[in-house]
Amino acid sequence: MQKWVSVLWPSFIMSALATVVVFVFLDPAQLALSGGPALTTLGYYSVTFLFLWATTAATTLIAHFFQRPPESFNPD
């Protein structure tokens, strides 16, 4: 359980910050008008946040995986 919390919590924080940064520069209403998917503003925020959370969780999980000692990869 601690492994999953140590992966998901930092990725949650970073994806929340990244979502804020993305939507400082992009307006969801203009995305819908310029031919983007027909989502509400909340839909754009949600999809972006979930995509960024999955991406940062994957990178955090990879970093957590490579922090294991070498003996755990090739036990003799």
Protein Blocks (a to p, Z undefined) as FASTA:
>chain_A
ZZmmmmmmmmmmmmmmmmmmmmmmpcfklmmmnopacddfklmmmmmmmmmmmmmmmmmm
mmmmmmpcfklmmcZZ
